[in-house]
Amino acid sequence: MINFALDIGKTATPEAVLFYFLAPLSVFAGLGMLIVKKAVHSALLLAWIMISLAIFYIAQDALFLGIVQIVVYTGAVMMLFLFILMLVGVDASDSFTETIRGLRPIAITAAIGFGGLLTTLIGRATFNRPITGLASANSNGNANGLAKELFTQYVFAFEVVSALLITAALGAMVLAHSQKTRSPFAQRDLSIARFRKDNLKDAAGLPSSGVYALHNAVDVPALLPTGKAAPTSISAVLEARGDMIESSKFQLQQEEEEK
Amino acid sequence: MAIANYLYLSAILFTIGAVGVVIRRNAIVVFMCIELMLNAANLAFVTFARINGNLQGQVVAFFTMVVAACEVVVGLAIIVTIYRSRRSTSVDDASLLKR
């Protein structure tokens, strides 16, 4: 009674080989997405599934969608996912402790039921029209045919979708914007802070590197009027990295002789 | 090979995505599983376009891609905002309304 092989046309052998090679791999990648601990690995497996789907689209005469799938999904969307993963920390791995007791068995049982329902539904469906394929619809090229559909019958939906895209971009900007808790230090604030200090030695500002010294490189300390090197003239970062040249090397020789 | 095999694959991938949304705790992984479900639906649309011999299924798949892109942009912005205030992307940590 149940007719499992839905008679809606057969494919050529090369496509069958492609399908039987890629479909199990993408299903395993999907199962792997559920199992792997790190979010980055999930993202990579999802990228693999998306590439296989792009190949399936191209195999099914949807050339434009196949290219768009690679450009938009594996290109833009997956890159965005990886970018956010980098932002919130790549090492943030998922904890596998069940927070709701019995959630996992229930979810898996429900999934088996749902999947079984879907597959039997597909298996029992009948299609009482001859399968024509896309040869006539794609006669002017897939992109041309798609463009004709998009800009005639679906032009209103196209405009609505463009409004949706703009709204999404604005929404992302609003969400990503963060209120500053204090006003940034401006030149004026820094100047006031210098003069309010206990000692006015640095009131005129710290010397820049290389002033009066033999070289004007950033790692060469400035020379004070006394001829001594001023270590404060060099960035603390260079000092911490050990890239600073020994400041005594640049002191004026006369100074030393006088002493 | 029957063309319907693509529909079976689409159903399996959709189910895997649905399970992932339920059992994974990391909000970003949950999001990726939603993307997987959208992609599975797209595969079904493309296959039905081929069965029916016209391009309308492909047009719908195209619109799905645009909507999915919007969804990713807004959803990831929400995740970043939540991460900024809670230092966590776990969907279980955002349970302020429960208590």
HADDOCK unambig.tbl for C-alpha pairs under 7 A between the chains (distance, minus, plus):
assign (segid A and resid 6 and name CA) (segid B and resid 4 and name CA) 6.22 0.50 0.50
assign (segid A and resid 8 and name CA) (segid B and resid 2 and name CA) 6.91 0.50 0.50
assign (segid A and resid 8 and name CA) (segid B and resid 3 and name CA) 6.41 0.50 0.50
assign (segid A and resid 8 and name CA) (segid B and resid 4 and name CA) 6.82 0.50 0.50
assign (segid A and resid 8 and name CA) (segid B and resid 51 and name CA) 6.98 0.50 0.50
assign (segid A and resid 9 and name CA) (segid B and resid 2 and name CA) 6.01 0.50 0.50
assign (segid A and resid 9 and name CA) (segid B and resid 3 and name CA) 5.95 0.50 0.50
assign (segid A and resid 10 and name CA) (segid B and resid 1 and name CA) 5.49 0.50 0.50
assign (segid A and resid 10 and name CA) (segid B and resid 2 and name CA) 4.59 0.50 0.50
assign (segid A and resid 10 and name CA) (segid B and resid 3 and name CA) 5.72 0.50 0.50
assign (segid A and resid 11 and name CA) (segid B and resid 1 and name CA) 5.53 0.50 0.50
assign (segid A and resid 11 and name CA) (segid B and resid 2 and name CA) 6.29 0.50 0.50
assign (segid A and resid 11 and name CA) (segid B and resid 3 and name CA) 6.32 0.50 0.50
assign (segid A and resid 16 and name CA) (segid B and resid 1 and name CA) 5.56 0.50 0.50
assign (segid A and resid 23 and name CA) (segid B and resid 9 and name CA) 6.87 0.50 0.50
assign (segid A and resid 27 and name CA) (segid B and resid 13 and name CA) 6.57 0.50 0.50
assign (segid A and resid 30 and name CA) (segid B and resid 13 and name CA) 6.81 0.50 0.50
assign (segid A and resid 30 and name CA) (segid B and resid 16 and name CA) 6.39 0.50 0.50
assign (segid A and resid 31 and name CA) (segid B and resid 16 and name CA) 6.69 0.50 0.50
assign (segid A and resid 34 and name CA) (segid B and resid 20 and name CA) 5.63 0.50 0.50
assign (segid A and resid 39 and name CA) (segid B and resid 29 and name CA) 6.07 0.50 0.50
assign (segid A and resid 42 and name CA) (segid B and resid 29 and name CA) 6.93 0.50 0.50
assign (segid A and resid 57 and name CA) (segid B and resid 46 and name CA) 6.85 0.50 0.50
assign (segid A and resid 60 and name CA) (segid B and resid 50 and name CA) 6.84 0.50 0.50
assign (segid A and resid 65 and name CA) (segid B and resid 62 and name CA) 6.87 0.50 0.50
assign (segid A and resid 77 and name CA) (segid B and resid 69 and name CA) 6.75 0.50 0.50
assign (segid A and resid 94 and name CA) (segid B and resid 25 and name CA) 6.45 0.50 0.50
assign (segid A and resid 94 and name CA) (segid B and resid 26 and name CA) 5.78 0.50 0.50
assign (segid A and resid 104 and name CA) (segid B and resid 23 and name CA) 6.19 0.50 0.50
assign (segid A and resid 107 and name CA) (segid B and resid 19 and name CA) 6.24 0.50 0.50
assign (segid A and resid 107 and name CA) (segid B and resid 22 and name CA) 6.80 0.50 0.50
assign (segid A and resid 108 and name CA) (segid B and resid 19 and name CA) 6.78 0.50 0.50
assign (segid A and resid 111 and name CA) (segid B and resid 15 and name CA) 6.00 0.50 0.50
assign (segid A and resid 111 and name CA) (segid B and resid 19 and name CA) 6.31 0.50 0.50
assign (segid A and resid 115 and name CA) (segid B and resid 11 and name CA) 6.50 0.50 0.50
assign (segid A and resid 115 and name CA) (segid B and resid 12 and name CA) 6.30 0.50 0.50
assign (segid A and resid 115 and name CA) (segid B and resid 15 and name CA) 5.86 0.50 0.50
assign (segid A and resid 118 and name CA) (segid B and resid 11 and name CA) 6.27 0.50 0.50
assign (segid A and resid 119 and name CA) (segid B and resid 8 and name CA) 5.98 0.50 0.50
assign (segid A and resid 119 and name CA) (segid B and resid 11 and name CA) 6.74 0.50 0.50
assign (segid A and resid 131 and name CA) (segid B and resid 51 and name CA) 5.82 0.50 0.50
assign (segid A and resid 131 and name CA) (segid B and resid 52 and name CA) 6.75 0.50 0.50
assign (segid A and resid 132 and name CA) (segid B and resid 53 and name CA) 5.33 0.50 0.50
assign (segid A and resid 133 and name CA) (segid B and resid 50 and name CA) 5.22 0.50 0.50
assign (segid A and resid 133 and name CA) (segid B and resid 51 and name CA) 6.04 0.50 0.50
assign (segid A and resid 133 and name CA) (segid B and resid 53 and name CA) 4.70 0.50 0.50
assign (segid A and resid 134 and name CA) (segid B and resid 50 and name CA) 5.64 0.50 0.50
assign (segid A and resid 134 and name CA) (segid B and resid 53 and name CA) 4.83 0.50 0.50
assign (segid A and resid 134 and name CA) (segid B and resid 54 and name CA) 6.34 0.50 0.50
assign (segid A and resid 137 and name CA) (segid B and resid 53 and name CA) 6.73 0.50 0.50
assign (segid A and resid 137 and name CA) (segid B and resid 54 and name CA) 5.71 0.50 0.50
assign (segid A and resid 137 and name CA) (segid B and resid 55 and name CA) 6.71 0.50 0.50
assign (segid A and resid 146 and name CA) (segid B and resid 55 and name CA) 6.45 0.50 0.50
assign (segid A and resid 146 and name CA) (segid B and resid 59 and name CA) 6.63 0.50 0.50
assign (segid A and resid 150 and name CA) (segid B and resid 59 and name CA) 6.77 0.50 0.50
assign (segid A and resid 165 and name CA) (segid B and resid 70 and name CA) 5.86 0.50 0.50
assign (segid A and resid 168 and name CA) (segid B and resid 70 and name CA) 5.47 0.50 0.50
assign (segid A and resid 168 and name CA) (segid B and resid 73 and name CA) 6.76 0.50 0.50
assign (segid A and resid 168 and name CA) (segid B and resid 74 and name CA) 6.02 0.50 0.50
assign (segid A and resid 171 and name CA) (segid B and resid 74 and name CA) 6.46 0.50 0.50
assign (segid A and resid 172 and name CA) (segid B and resid 73 and name CA) 6.30 0.50 0.50
assign (segid A and resid 172 and name CA) (segid B and resid 74 and name CA) 5.18 0.50 0.50
assign (segid A and resid 172 and name CA) (segid B and resid 77 and name CA) 5.51 0.50 0.50
assign (segid A and resid 175 and name CA) (segid B and resid 77 and name CA) 5.93 0.50 0.50
assign (segid A and resid 175 and name CA) (segid B and resid 78 and name CA) 6.51 0.50 0.50
assign (segid A and resid 175 and name CA) (segid B and resid 81 and name CA) 6.64 0.50 0.50
assign (segid A and resid 176 and name CA) (segid B and resid 77 and name CA) 5.90 0.50 0.50
assign (segid A and resid 176 and name CA) (segid B and resid 81 and name CA) 6.48 0.50 0.50
